[in-house]
Protein backbone atom coordinates (compact mmCIF):
# COMPACT_ATOMS: atom_id res chain seq x y z
CA UNK A 1 0.00 0.00 0.00
CA UNK A 2 2.80 2.42 0.86
CA UNK A 3 4.55 1.64 -2.44
CA UNK A 4 1.39 2.56 -4.35
CA UNK A 5 1.00 5.76 -2.34
CA UNK A 6 4.63 6.73 -3.00
CA UNK A 7 4.29 6.03 -6.72
CA UNK A 8 1.10 8.13 -6.96
CA UNK A 9 2.67 10.96 -4.99
CA UNK A 10 5.77 11.03 -7.20
CA UNK A 11 3.70 10.92 -10.38
CA UNK A 12 1.42 13.73 -9.22
CA UNK A 13 4.34 16.00 -8.32
CA UNK A 14 6.93 15.51 -11.09
CA UNK A 15 10.27 16.81 -9.92
CA UNK A 16 13.86 16.18 -10.91
CA UNK A 17 14.78 14.51 -7.62
CA UNK A 18 13.19 13.34 -4.41
CA UNK A 19 14.34 12.49 -0.89
CA UNK A 20 12.47 9.56 0.65
CA UNK A 21 12.38 9.48 4.43
CA UNK A 22 11.17 6.26 5.98
CA UNK A 23 10.85 5.86 9.71
CA UNK A 24 11.11 2.11 10.20
CA UNK A 25 11.96 -1.21 8.62
CA UNK A 26 8.48 -1.42 7.04
CA UNK A 27 8.16 2.01 5.45
CA UNK A 28 11.61 2.21 3.86
CA UNK A 29 11.09 -0.75 1.47
CA UNK A 30 7.64 0.58 0.54
CA UNK A 31 9.06 4.01 -0.30
CA UNK A 32 11.86 2.52 -2.38
CA UNK A 33 9.52 0.19 -4.25
CA UNK A 34 7.11 3.02 -5.08
CA UNK A 35 9.93 5.23 -6.34
CA UNK A 36 11.37 2.38 -8.42
CA UNK A 37 7.98 1.59 -9.99
CA UNK A 38 7.44 5.23 -10.93
CA UNK A 39 10.94 5.54 -12.41
CA UNK A 40 10.56 2.29 -14.32
CA UNK A 41 7.21 3.31 -15.86
CA UNK A 42 8.68 6.62 -17.03
CA UNK A 43 11.82 4.91 -18.41
CA UNK A 44 9.71 2.40 -20.37
CA UNK A 45 7.61 5.18 -21.85
CA UNK A 46 4.43 3.98 -20.16
CA UNK A 47 3.85 7.39 -18.58
CA UNK A 48 5.17 10.83 -19.48
CA UNK A 49 5.18 14.25 -17.94
CA UNK A 50 2.75 16.76 -19.41
CA UNK A 51 4.78 19.82 -20.44
CA UNK A 52 4.15 22.94 -18.39
CA UNK A 53 2.13 21.14 -15.72
CA UNK A 54 2.63 18.87 -12.72
CA UNK A 55 0.57 16.14 -14.39
CA UNK A 56 1.59 12.89 -16.00
CA UNK A 57 -0.36 10.82 -18.49
CA UNK A 58 -0.40 7.18 -19.44
CA UNK A 59 0.83 6.74 -23.01
CA UNK A 60 -0.80 4.46 -25.60
CA UNK A 61 2.11 2.06 -25.08
CA UNK A 62 1.50 2.20 -21.33
CA UNK A 63 -2.20 1.43 -21.79
CA UNK A 64 -1.36 -1.57 -23.93
CA UNK A 65 1.28 -2.93 -21.56
CA UNK A 66 -0.83 -2.41 -18.43
CA UNK A 67 -3.63 -4.39 -20.07
CA UNK A 68 -1.29 -7.19 -21.19
CA UNK A 69 0.77 -7.53 -18.03
CA UNK A 70 -1.71 -6.77 -15.27
CA UNK A 71 -5.15 -6.99 -16.83
CA UNK A 72 -5.77 -3.34 -15.98
CA UNK A 73 -8.36 -1.43 -17.96
CA UNK A 74 -7.52 2.27 -17.88
CA UNK A 75 -10.17 4.65 -19.17
CA UNK A 76 -12.57 1.93 -20.32
C-alpha positions in Angstrom: 0.0 0.0 0.0 2.8 2.4 0.9 4.6 1.6 -2.4 1.4 2.6 -4.4 1.0 5.8 -2.3 4.6 6.7 -3.0 4.3 6.0 -6.7 1.1 8.1 -7.0 2.7 11.0 -5.0 5.8 11.0 -7.2 3.7 10.9 -10.4 1.4 13.7 -9.2 4.3 16.0 -8.3 6.9 15.5 -11.1 10.3 16.8 -9.9 13.9 16.2 -10.9 14.8 14.5 -7.6 13.2 13.3 -4.4 14.3 12.5 -0.9 12.5 9.6 0.7 12.4 9.5 4.4 11.2 6.3 6.0 10.9 5.9 9.7 11.1 2.1 10.2 12.0 -1.2 8.6 8.5 -1.4 7.0 8.2 2.0 5.5 11.6 2.2 3.9 11.1 -0.7 1.5 7.6 0.6 0.5 9.1 4.0 -0.3 11.9 2.5 -2.4 9.5 0.2 -4.3 7.1 3.0 -5.1 9.9 5.2 -6.3 11.4 2.4 -8.4 8.0 1.6 -10.0 7.4 5.2 -10.9 10.9 5.5 -12.4 10.6 2.3 -14.3 7.2 3.3 -15.9 8.7 6.6 -17.0 11.8 4.9 -18.4 9.7 2.4 -20.4 7.6 5.2 -21.9 4.4 4.0 -20.2 3.9 7.4 -18.6 5.2 10.8 -19.5 5.2 14.3 -17.9 2.8 16.8 -19.4 4.8 19.8 -20.4 4.1 22.9 -18.4 2.1 21.1 -15.7 2.6 18.9 -12.7 0.6 16.1 -14.4 1.6 12.9 -16.0 -0.4 10.8 -18.5 -0.4 7.2 -19.4 0.8 6.7 -23.0 -0.8 4.5 -25.6 2.1 2.1 -25.1 1.5 2.2 -21.3 -2.2 1.4 -21.8 -1.4 -1.6 -23.9 1.3 -2.9 -21.6 -0.8 -2.4 -18.4 -3.6 -4.4 -20.1 -1.3 -7.2 -21.2 0.8 -7.5 -18.0 -1.7 -6.8 -15.3 -5.2 -7.0 -16.8 -5.8 -3.3 -16.0 -8.4 -1.4 -18.0 -7.5 2.3 -17.9 -10.2 4.7 -19.2 -12.6 1.9 -20.3 
